[in-house]
Amino acid sequence: MSTTSQTAGRTRNKPARVSACAAFAGVVYASGSVMGGWLTVTYSAAILSLLIVCALVAIVSGHIGRRRAKKHGVEGRWLSLAAIVVGWLCILYAVVVNLLVMGLIAGLAVLFG
């Protein structure tokens, strides 16, 4: 194996790329553009659980990618940081949407119950 292929293998930061892809998938799920409208698709349990899973993957792999970039001196440190921030924002979004819909349901139950 030549030194250029060894160097190319060491400069890759796969956790940084995984975190960026997971963060992008979380944003796609949060936007509701997977199947249609905002409230009907976004609040479905499957979409919210996929959003939270993508956010957790982005956060965990982002921390791994930042540590690997710092320790080995490879690229992807800022990409990992961006994915961590987007992951936390996706979790915040999921919590807020969940609280809004539950509050709407509780308010309608009090109003018509």
Contacts in CASP RR format, 6 or more apart in sequence:
PFRMAT RR
TARGET T0000
AUTHOR 0000-0000-0000
METHOD contacts of the structure
MODEL  1
MSTTSQTAGRTRNKPARVSACAAFAGVVYASGSVMGGWLTVTYSAAILSL
LIVCALVAIVSGHIGRRRAKKHGVEGRWLSLAAIVVGWLCILYAVVVNLL
VMGLIAGLAVLFG
10 72 0 8 1.000
10 74 0 8 1.000
11 74 0 8 1.000
11 75 0 8 1.000
12 74 0 8 1.000
13 65 0 8 1.000
13 68 0 8 1.000
13 69 0 8 1.000
13 74 0 8 1.000
13 75 0 8 1.000
13 76 0 8 1.000
13 80 0 8 1.000
15 61 0 8 1.000
15 62 0 8 1.000
15 64 0 8 1.000
15 65 0 8 1.000
15 68 0 8 1.000
15 80 0 8 1.000
16 61 0 8 1.000
16 62 0 8 1.000
16 65 0 8 1.000
16 66 0 8 1.000
16 68 0 8 1.000
16 69 0 8 1.000
16 75 0 8 1.000
16 76 0 8 1.000
16 77 0 8 1.000
16 79 0 8 1.000
16 80 0 8 1.000
16 83 0 8 1.000
17 79 0 8 1.000
18 57 0 8 1.000
18 61 0 8 1.000
18 62 0 8 1.000
19 57 0 8 1.000
19 58 0 8 1.000
19 59 0 8 1.000
19 60 0 8 1.000
19 61 0 8 1.000
19 62 0 8 1.000
19 64 0 8 1.000
19 65 0 8 1.000
19 79 0 8 1.000
19 80 0 8 1.000
19 83 0 8 1.000
19 84 0 8 1.000
20 58 0 8 1.000
20 79 0 8 1.000
20 80 0 8 1.000
20 82 0 8 1.000
20 83 0 8 1.000
22 54 0 8 1.000
22 55 0 8 1.000
22 57 0 8 1.000
22 58 0 8 1.000
22 61 0 8 1.000
22 83 0 8 1.000
22 87 0 8 1.000
23 54 0 8 1.000
23 55 0 8 1.000
23 58 0 8 1.000
23 82 0 8 1.000
23 83 0 8 1.000
23 86 0 8 1.000
23 87 0 8 1.000
23 90 0 8 1.000
25 50 0 8 1.000
25 54 0 8 1.000
26 50 0 8 1.000
26 51 0 8 1.000
26 54 0 8 1.000
26 55 0 8 1.000
26 58 0 8 1.000
26 86 0 8 1.000
26 87 0 8 1.000
26 90 0 8 1.000
27 86 0 8 1.000
27 90 0 8 1.000
28 34 0 8 1.000
29 47 0 8 1.000
29 50 0 8 1.000
29 51 0 8 1.000
29 54 0 8 1.000
29 90 0 8 1.000
30 42 0 8 1.000
30 51 0 8 1.000
30 90 0 8 1.000
30 93 0 8 1.000
30 94 0 8 1.000
32 38 0 8 1.000
32 41 0 8 1.000
32 42 0 8 1.000
32 47 0 8 1.000
34 41 0 8 1.000
34 47 0 8 1.000
35 41 0 8 1.000
39 101 0 8 1.000
41 47 0 8 1.000
42 48 0 8 1.000
42 97 0 8 1.000
43 97 0 8 1.000
43 98 0 8 1.000
43 101 0 8 1.000
48 94 0 8 1.000
48 97 0 8 1.000
48 98 0 8 1.000
51 90 0 8 1.000
51 93 0 8 1.000
51 94 0 8 1.000
52 90 0 8 1.000
52 91 0 8 1.000
52 94 0 8 1.000
54 87 0 8 1.000
54 90 0 8 1.000
55 86 0 8 1.000
55 87 0 8 1.000
55 88 0 8 1.000
55 90 0 8 1.000
55 91 0 8 1.000
55 94 0 8 1.000
56 87 0 8 1.000
56 91 0 8 1.000
58 83 0 8 1.000
58 84 0 8 1.000
58 86 0 8 1.000
58 87 0 8 1.000
58 90 0 8 1.000
59 83 0 8 1.000
59 84 0 8 1.000
59 87 0 8 1.000
59 88 0 8 1.000
61 80 0 8 1.000
61 83 0 8 1.000
62 80 0 8 1.000
62 81 0 8 1.000
62 83 0 8 1.000
62 84 0 8 1.000
63 80 0 8 1.000
63 84 0 8 1.000
65 76 0 8 1.000
65 77 0 8 1.000
65 80 0 8 1.000
66 76 0 8 1.000
66 77 0 8 1.000
66 80 0 8 1.000
66 81 0 8 1.000
66 84 0 8 1.000
68 74 0 8 1.000
69 75 0 8 1.000
69 76 0 8 1.000
69 77 0 8 1.000
69 80 0 8 1.000
70 77 0 8 1.000
END
